[in-house]
Amino acid sequence: MSGSDSHPVRRRTFVLSAAAAAGSAALAGPLASPASAASFGWSDDGSNYVVDTGASLVFKVSKTNGDLTSLVHKGIEYQGYDGKNSHIESGLGTSTVTIGQSGPTILISVAYGTLRHYYAARSGENNIYLWTNKADTSVSATRYILRVKTGLFLNDEPDSYTYTSSTIEASDVFAKSDGQTRSKHYSKVRVIDYNYVGWSTGSVGLWIVRSNHEKASGGPFYRSLLRHQSADGGGLYEILYYGENQTEAQRFGLQGPYVIAFTDGGAPSSSLYPGTLTTSWADSLGISGYVAASGRGRVAGVGISGRNTAYPYTVGLANSAAQYWGSARASDGWFSIGGALPGTYTLTVYKGELAVYSTQVTVSAGGTTTLNTITIPSSNDPANAGAIWRIGDWNGTPGGFKNADLMTYAHPSDVRAASWTGNVVIGSGTETSAFPCYLWKDVNSGIIVYFRLTAAQAAAAHTLRIGVTTAYANGRPQIVVNDAWTSAVPSPPTQPSTRSLTVGSYRGNNHTFTYSVPASAWLTDTSAYNQLRIYVASGSGTTSFLSAGTSIDAIDLLA
């Protein structure tokens, strides 16, 4: 353990906040007043700029490459493990690093090629504010990683990321001796679900409060790296762009502020959260790409009708330059999304994670675009169609299906996973919980759904629908009914090209496959069970859990 013996390690917790109602709607609200700051200032030790915030925090930034080389809180060094600094991506090369002070603010600026990165300190605060402007693809910069010394926070979270000697996929998915799996990819939560990540001993907390992610990609339901804790230390991330199962192109421009925050053990102040944080003090600092609150606008909707009130609704704004989101009020669907850059956006209404409405909306600087009540057409929600039977809910997720919850933080081979095989009987009461959330060509292709039809139902043709949320290696369902009728192999919809089902993510592009099944395919004996076999078709993928696969949203047979 590094540092003073007066700072014993008692416990470690990994905390995720509930997302603010405004989601990533940006900069608004008061900032807590700074404490006394008699020692506030900076110095140059020859290799680093040394900043004393005048509270309990002193940090150093390399004058050579902009790395965070020291992070001392109350006399204890937290920075570094395995000889590594904290930095953008895997560290920048030789950079131009400058420092300046404007009243109660110190700003360190790092220039590396087209990349600009910033550290800011405020008098009397135990916080470091960071911005990163990635202008193009010439510089690799997809994350900021805060590397924390080993021994300061215990690795006792049941599903914390731990390196082991047994690698089961690529070089980043591991198996413990008890058969449980770990990976840095397994975040458990979506961007909309958290404001900060970090650890606490009970007396000291160290956190990264995320930015509003306006220049990130993937939308409100995207899952990304958050942190890892292992034998050689710990890491906290702010992800600027993450490519695994990514549905959108990379956005460029300024991201931030995100905040490294120390506390006396509790959660970071809500005044730092995206949607709450004010940075008017940064308006005149000359940060590249910075847009003040006065140059941003708001979209507000008076309500949303046609909702299914059993589900939460989210409203998203997205274009090639930025993304934002906010929750619709449960009582009437009212929403408000502030802090948006000027421009024209696609506004999307999500039932759960399923897009059920979209339109175009324009945001102007300093203005509010007010929308009248949005009416979701009944036909936009597939759950409104009458069905003879249905497995799962049309909500854009595999929630409720077998192993669905586990798959956001474990590999499909994990010992905790229930069998991926097994057939389903309609009317059993366990149709959804018995049906696997994922289907693979090499694992459980050919699962059978058994169901009865009345004489009238069997005398008619019907449409079968299978909704999916993502696919790996172009996996898509092909069906066979009663070994008498086989559907064509459908064309694959556009999906991310990377791993998905094995790295904790079902969030791709929702798509509904439809199959017109003729009456001749059904059994005429009403006491007999019809058999629907669902296969995974694809010429891509490899074997086992990296064979072609897909994630299921819902399956139904329409009346």
C-alpha positions in Angstrom: 0.0 0.0 0.0 1.3 3.5 -0.9 1.1 6.5 1.4 0.5 7.0 5.0 -0.5 4.2 7.5 -3.2 6.6 8.7 -5.2 5.7 5.6 -6.1 2.0 6.0 -8.0 0.2 3.3 -11.4 -0.8 4.9 -13.6 -1.6 2.0 -14.1 -1.0 -1.7 -17.3 -0.2 -3.4 -18.1 0.5 -7.1 -20.8 3.0 -7.3 -23.1 4.0 -10.2 -25.6 6.8 -9.8 -29.1 6.8 -11.1 -29.2 9.0 -14.2 -30.5 12.4 -13.8 -33.9 12.9 -15.5 -32.3 15.1 -18.1 -29.9 12.3 -19.2 -27.1 14.0 -21.0 -28.8 17.3 -21.4 -26.0 19.6 -20.7 -24.7 22.5 -18.8 -27.2 24.0 -16.3 -27.5 24.6 -12.5 -25.4 26.0 -9.7 -21.9 24.9 -8.7 -21.1 24.5 -5.0 -19.1 27.4 -3.6 -15.3 26.8 -3.2 -13.7 26.3 0.1 -10.9 28.3 1.6 -7.9 28.1 -0.7 -4.9 29.8 0.9 -2.3 27.6 -1.0 -4.0 27.7 -4.4 -1.5 28.0 -7.3 1.0 26.3 -9.5 4.7 25.7 -9.9 7.2 24.1 -12.3 9.4 21.3 -11.0 11.3 21.0 -14.2 9.5 17.9 -15.6 5.9 18.7 -14.5 3.5 21.5 -13.8 2.5 21.1 -10.2 -1.0 22.4 -9.3 -2.2 22.8 -5.7 -6.0 23.3 -5.6 -5.8 24.9 -2.2 -8.0 22.2 -0.8 -6.6 18.7 -0.2 -5.4 17.9 -3.7 -2.1 18.4 -5.5 -1.5 17.0 -8.9 1.2 17.0 -11.6 1.0 17.0 -15.4 4.0 16.1 -17.5 5.4 19.0 -19.5 6.6 16.5 -22.1 3.4 14.6 -23.0 0.5 15.8 -20.9 0.3 12.7 -18.7 -1.1 13.0 -15.2 2.0 11.9 -13.3 0.9 12.4 -9.7 -2.4 12.7 -7.9 -2.0 13.4 -4.1 -5.0 13.7 -1.9 -4.5 14.5 1.8 -0.8 13.5 1.5 -1.4 10.1 -0.2 -0.4 9.3 -3.8 -3.1 7.7 -5.8 -1.7 8.0 -9.3 -0.1 5.1 -11.1 0.2 1.3 -11.3 2.7 -0.9 -13.0 4.8 2.2 -13.7 2.0 3.8 -15.8 0.7 7.3 -15.8 -2.9 8.5 -16.4 -3.5 9.8 -19.8 -5.4 9.9 -23.1 -5.6 6.4 -24.7 -2.2 4.7 -24.2 -0.4 8.1 -23.8 0.5 10.8 -26.2 3.9 11.4 -27.7 5.9 14.6 -27.3 3.4 17.4 -27.0 3.2 21.1 -26.4 2.1 21.6 -22.8 1.3 25.1 -21.4 -0.2 26.4 -18.3 -2.1 29.6 -17.3 -4.1 31.1 -14.5 -7.2 33.2 -14.7 -8.4 34.2 -11.2 -9.5 31.1 -9.3 -8.9 28.8 -12.3 -5.7 27.1 -13.5 -5.7 25.6 -17.0 -3.2 23.2 -18.4 -3.4 22.8 -22.2 -1.9 19.9 -24.2 -1.5 20.0 -28.0 -0.6 16.9 -29.9 -1.1 17.0 -33.6 -4.7 17.9 -34.1 -5.6 16.7 -30.6 -6.2 19.2 -27.8 -6.6 18.1 -24.1 -7.1 20.2 -21.0 -6.9 19.9 -17.2 -8.5 22.6 -15.1 -8.4 23.2 -11.4 -10.6 25.5 -9.3 -9.5 27.2 -6.1 -10.6 25.3 -3.1 -11.9 22.2 -4.9 -10.8 18.6 -4.8 -11.6 18.2 -8.5 -9.8 18.1 -11.8 -11.9 19.1 -14.8 -10.9 17.6 -18.1 -11.8 18.2 -21.8 -10.6 16.4 -24.9 -11.0 17.6 -28.4 -10.4 14.9 -31.0 -10.7 16.6 -34.3 -10.2 13.7 -36.7 -8.8 10.2 -37.0 -5.1 11.3 -37.2 -4.7 10.8 -33.4 -5.9 7.7 -31.6 -7.9 9.1 -28.6 -10.9 7.0 -27.5 -10.6 7.1 -23.8 -9.1 8.8 -20.8 -7.8 6.3 -18.2 -7.1 7.2 -14.6 -4.7 4.6 -13.3 -4.8 4.1 -9.5 -2.2 2.4 -7.3 -2.8 -1.1 -6.1 -3.9 -1.6 -2.5 -5.8 1.6 -2.1 -9.2 0.2 -2.9 -10.0 -3.4 -2.3 -11.2 -5.6 -5.1 -14.2 -7.2 -3.4 -17.0 -6.3 -5.8 -18.6 -9.7 -6.8 -18.3 -9.0 -10.5 -15.3 -6.8 -10.6 -12.9 -7.1 -13.5 -9.9 -9.3 -12.5 -7.1 -10.6 -14.7 -6.6 -14.3 -14.5 -4.4 -16.8 -16.3 -7.2 -18.3 -18.2 -8.1 -16.4 -21.4 -11.2 -17.7 -23.1 -11.8 -15.1 -25.8 -9.4 -12.8 -27.6 -7.1 -11.3 -25.0 -9.8 -9.6 -22.9 -12.2 -12.2 -21.6 -11.1 -14.3 -18.7 -12.3 -17.2 -16.7 -11.8 -17.7 -12.9 -11.1 -21.1 -11.4 -14.8 -21.3 -10.3 -16.0 -20.9 -13.9 -17.2 -17.3 -13.6 -16.0 -14.9 -16.3 -14.7 -11.4 -16.2 -13.9 -8.7 -18.8 -13.4 -5.0 -18.9 -16.3 -5.0 -21.4 -18.9 -6.1 -18.8 -20.2 -2.8 -17.6 -23.7 -4.0 -16.5 -25.2 -0.5 -17.2 -26.1 1.8 -20.0 -24.8 5.3 -20.4 -28.2 6.7 -19.4 -28.0 4.8 -16.1 -25.0 6.4 -14.5 -23.4 9.7 -13.8 -20.1 8.6 -12.2 -17.9 5.6 -11.6 -15.4 5.0 -8.9 -14.4 3.6 -5.5 -14.7 4.4 -1.8 -12.9 3.2 1.3 -15.7 4.7 3.4 -13.4 7.7 4.3 -12.1 8.5 0.9 -13.8 8.3 -2.5 -12.2 8.6 -5.9 -14.5 9.1 -8.9 -14.7 10.0 -12.5 -17.9 11.9 -13.2 -18.8 11.4 -16.8 -19.3 14.1 -19.4 -22.6 14.6 -21.2 -21.3 12.4 -24.0 -22.5 14.8 -26.7 -19.6 13.8 -28.9 -19.6 10.2 -28.0 -21.6 7.6 -30.1 -24.2 4.9 -29.5 -27.0 6.8 -27.8 -28.5 6.6 -24.3 -28.6 2.8 -24.1 -25.0 2.1 -25.2 -22.8 0.0 -22.9 -19.1 0.9 -22.7 -16.0 0.4 -20.5 -16.3 1.9 -17.1 -13.6 0.6 -14.8 -11.5 -2.3 -13.9 -9.8 -3.4 -10.7 -7.2 -6.1 -10.7 -4.1 -7.4 -8.9 -1.9 -4.8 -10.5 -4.1 -1.8 -9.7 -7.2 -0.1 -10.9 -8.5 2.0 -13.7 -11.4 4.4 -14.2 -12.5 5.4 -17.7 -14.1 8.2 -19.5 -14.8 6.7 -22.9 -14.6 9.2 -25.8 -15.4 6.6 -28.4 -15.9 2.9 -28.0 -16.1 0.6 -31.0 -17.5 -2.7 -29.6 -21.0 -3.2 -31.0 -21.1 0.4 -32.1 -24.2 1.6 -34.0 -22.9 5.0 -35.0 -20.0 6.6 -36.7 -17.4 8.3 -34.5 -18.2 11.9 -33.7 -15.4 14.5 -33.5 -15.0 17.6 -31.4 -14.7 18.7 -27.8 -15.9 16.3 -25.1 -16.2 17.4 -21.5 -15.9 18.4 -18.9 -15.5 15.1 -17.2 -14.3 15.3 -13.6 -11.8 13.5 -11.4 -13.3 14.1 -8.0 -12.1 13.2 -4.5 -14.6 13.0 -1.6 -14.6 12.1 2.1 -16.1 8.7 1.1 -19.5 9.6 -0.2 -20.7 10.0 -3.8 -19.4 13.0 -5.8 -21.5 16.2 -5.5 -24.5 16.2 -7.7 -23.4 19.7 -8.8 -20.8 17.9 -11.0 -23.3 15.6 -12.8 -23.9 16.0 -16.5 -27.1 18.0 -16.8 -26.3 19.9 -13.6 -22.7 21.1 -13.9 -22.1 24.7 -14.8 -18.9 25.8 -16.3 -19.4 29.5 -17.0 -16.0 30.0 -15.4 -14.5 28.2 -18.5 -16.2 30.4 -21.1 -13.2 32.7 -21.6 -10.4 30.2 -21.2 -9.9 29.6 -24.9 -10.6 25.9 -24.9 -10.7 24.6 -28.5 -14.3 23.8 -29.6 -15.8 25.1 -26.4 -19.4 26.3 -26.7 -20.9 28.3 -23.8 -24.4 27.8 -22.5 -25.5 31.0 -24.4 -24.5 29.3 -27.6 -26.7 26.2 -27.0 -30.4 25.6 -27.2 -33.2 23.4 -25.8 -36.0 21.1 -27.1 -39.1 20.7 -25.0 -42.2 18.6 -25.6 -45.5 19.2 -23.9 -46.3 15.5 -23.9 -46.4 12.1 -25.7 -49.7 10.3 -26.4 -50.1 6.7 -27.5 -47.6 5.5 -24.8 -47.8 2.2 -23.0 -47.4 3.4 -19.5 -46.0 0.1 -18.3 -42.7 1.2 -19.9 -40.3 4.1 -19.5 -40.0 6.4 -22.5 -36.8 8.2 -23.6 -36.4 11.0 -26.1 -33.1 11.2 -28.0 -31.6 13.8 -30.3 -28.9 12.8 -32.7 -27.1 14.0 -35.8 -23.6 13.5 -37.1 -22.2 16.1 -34.8 -23.8 15.5 -31.4 -26.2 13.4 -29.4 -28.5 14.1 -26.4 -31.3 12.5 -24.5 -33.9 12.9 -21.7 -36.5 11.0 -20.0 -40.2 11.5 -20.8 -42.3 12.1 -17.7 -44.3 9.0 -16.7 -47.6 10.9 -16.1 -47.9 12.7 -19.5 -44.7 12.3 -21.6 -43.4 15.8 -21.0 -39.7 16.1 -21.7 -37.0 18.8 -21.9 -33.5 18.4 -23.4 -31.2 21.3 -22.8 -27.6 22.2 -23.6 -27.8 21.1 -27.3 -25.5 22.5 -30.0 -27.4 24.4 -32.7 -28.4 22.2 -35.7 -31.0 19.9 -37.1 -31.5 16.6 -35.3 -33.4 13.4 -35.6 -35.7 13.2 -32.6 -36.5 9.6 -31.6 -39.0 8.4 -29.0 -38.1 5.1 -27.4 -40.4 2.7 -25.6 -37.9 1.0 -23.4 -35.1 0.8 -26.0 -37.4 0.3 -29.0 -37.8 3.3 -31.4 -41.5 4.0 -31.9 -41.5 7.5 -33.4 -39.1 9.9 -35.1 -39.1 13.4 -36.6 -36.8 16.2 -37.4 -36.2 19.2 -35.0 -34.0 22.2 -35.2 -32.1 23.7 -32.3 -31.1 27.3 -32.2 -28.5 29.1 -30.0 -30.2 30.6 -26.9 -33.6 29.4 -27.9 -36.2 26.7 -26.9 -37.9 24.7 -29.6 -41.3 23.7 -28.2 -43.1 20.7 -29.7 -46.8 20.1 -29.4 -48.0 16.7 -28.1 -46.3 13.9 -30.0 -48.8 11.2 -31.0 -47.3 7.7 -31.5 -49.3 5.9 -34.2 -50.6 2.6 -32.9 -49.0 0.8 -35.8 -45.5 2.0 -34.7 -45.6 -0.2 -31.6 -45.5 -3.9 -32.7 -47.0 -4.8 -29.3 -50.3 -3.3 -30.4 -50.8 -6.0 -33.1 -53.2 -8.8 -32.1 -51.3 -12.0 -31.6 -52.3 -15.7 -31.2 -49.2 -16.0 -28.9 -46.2 -13.9 -28.0 -42.9 -14.6 -26.4 -41.2 -11.7 -24.7 -42.1 -8.0 -24.8 -41.6 -5.6 -27.7 -39.3 -3.2 -25.9 -36.1 -3.3 -27.8 -34.3 -5.6 -25.3 -34.0 -9.3 -24.6 -35.1 -8.6 -21.0 -37.0 -11.5 -19.5 -35.5 -14.1 -21.7 -33.3 -16.8 -20.2 -29.8 -15.5 -19.2 -30.6 -11.9 -20.4 -29.6 -10.2 -17.1 -26.4 -12.1 -16.7 -25.2 -11.4 -20.3 -24.5 -7.7 -19.5 -21.7 -8.7 -17.2 -20.7 -12.3 -18.1 -19.6 -14.4 -21.0 -22.1 -16.9 -22.4 -19.9 -19.8 -21.2 -20.1 -18.5 -17.6 -21.0 -21.2 -15.1 -23.9 -19.1 -13.8 -25.6 -19.3 -17.2 -28.6 -21.6 -17.5 -28.5 -24.1 -20.4 -28.6 -22.3 -23.8 -30.7 -25.2 -25.2 -34.2 -26.3 -24.4 -37.5 -26.0 -26.2 -40.6 -23.9 -25.3 -44.3 -24.7 -25.0 -46.8 -21.9 -25.5 -49.2 -21.9 -22.6 -46.7 -23.2 -20.1 -46.4 -19.9 -18.4 -42.6 -19.9 -18.8 -42.4 -19.2 -22.5 -40.2 -16.1 -22.1 -38.0 -17.2 -19.2 -37.4 -20.6 -20.9 -36.4 -19.1 -24.2 -32.7 -18.1 -24.5 -32.0 -14.5 -25.0 -29.4 -15.3 -27.7 -29.3 -17.8 -30.5 -26.1 -19.0 -32.2 -25.6 -21.2 -35.2 -23.1 -23.4 -33.4 -24.8 -23.5 -30.0 -28.5 -23.7 -29.9 -29.8 -23.2 -33.5 -33.0 -25.1 -34.1 -34.8 -24.4 -30.9 -38.5 -25.5 -31.1 -41.6 -23.6 -30.0 -44.6 -25.9 -29.5 -48.1 -24.4 -29.8 -51.7 -25.4 -30.6 -54.1 -23.6 -33.0 -57.8 -23.7 -33.2 -59.5 -25.0 -36.3 -60.2 -21.5 -37.5 -56.6 -20.4 -36.9 -55.2 -23.4 -38.6 -57.3 -22.7 -41.7 -55.7 -19.4 -42.3 -52.3 -18.0 -43.2 -50.5 -16.1 -40.5 -47.5 -13.7 -40.1 -44.8 -14.8 -37.7 -42.5 -12.0 -36.4 -39.1 -12.3 -34.8 -37.6 -9.1 -33.4 -33.9 -8.9 -32.8 -31.7 -6.3 -31.1 -28.3 -7.0 -32.6 -26.6 -9.8 -34.5 -23.0 -11.1 -34.8 -21.5 -12.2 -38.1 -24.8 -11.6 -39.9 -26.7 -14.2 -37.9 -30.5 -14.0 -38.7 -33.4 -16.4 -38.1 -34.7 -18.8 -40.6 -37.8 -20.8 -39.6 -39.3 -24.3 -40.4 -42.9 -25.1 -39.5 -43.9 -28.7 -38.8 -41.0 -29.9 -41.0 -43.4 -29.0 -43.9 -42.6 -25.4 -44.7 -39.3 -23.6 -44.7 -38.9 -19.9 -45.0 -36.4 -18.2 -47.3 -33.2 -17.0 -45.6 -33.8 -13.4 -44.9 -31.3 -10.7 -45.9 -29.2 -9.5 -42.9 -30.0 -6.0 -41.6 -27.3 -3.6 -40.9 -25.6 -4.4 -37.6 -22.3 -3.6 -36.0 -19.4 -5.6 -37.3 -17.6 -6.3 -34.1 -18.2 -8.7 -31.2 -21.4 -8.1 -29.3 -23.1 -11.1 -27.6 -19.9 -12.1 -25.9 -18.8 -8.7 -24.7 -21.9 -7.8 -22.7 -23.9 -5.9 -25.4 -27.2 -6.7 -27.0 -27.6 -3.1 -28.2 -27.4 -3.0 -32.0 -30.0 -2.0 -34.5 -33.4 -3.3 -33.7 -35.0 -5.2 -36.6 -38.1 -7.2 -37.2 -38.1 -10.2 -39.4 -41.5 -11.2 -40.8 -42.5 -14.6 -42.3 -45.7 -15.2 -44.2 -46.7 -18.8 -43.2 -49.3 -20.4 -45.5 -52.3 -22.2 -44.0 -51.0 -25.5 -45.6 -48.1 -25.4 -43.1 -50.3 -25.8 -40.0 -51.6 -29.1 -38.4 -55.3 -29.5 -38.8 -55.5 -31.7 -35.6 -56.3 -29.0 -32.9 -55.1 -31.3 -30.1 -51.7 -31.6 -31.7 -48.8 -29.2 -31.1 -47.4 -27.3 -34.1 -43.7 -27.1 -34.2 -41.8 -23.9 -35.0 -38.1 -24.5 -35.4 -35.9 -21.4 -35.4 -32.5 -21.7 -36.9 -29.6 -19.2 -37.2 -28.5 -18.7 -40.8 -25.2 -17.2 -41.9 -22.1 -18.0 -43.8 -19.9 -16.1 -41.4 -18.6 -16.5 -37.9 -16.5 -19.2 -36.4 -17.5 -21.7 -33.8 -19.3 -21.9 -30.4 -20.2 -18.5 -29.0 -18.3 -16.7 -31.8 -20.4 -18.5 -34.4 -23.1 -16.3 -36.1 -25.7 -15.3 -33.6 -28.5 -12.9 -32.7 -30.3 -11.4 -29.7 -34.0 -11.7 -29.4 -36.5 -8.9 -28.6 -39.8 -10.7 -29.1 -41.4 -13.5 -31.1 -45.1 -13.7 -32.0 -47.7 -15.2 -34.3 -50.2 -12.7 -35.4 -53.9 -13.4 -35.5 
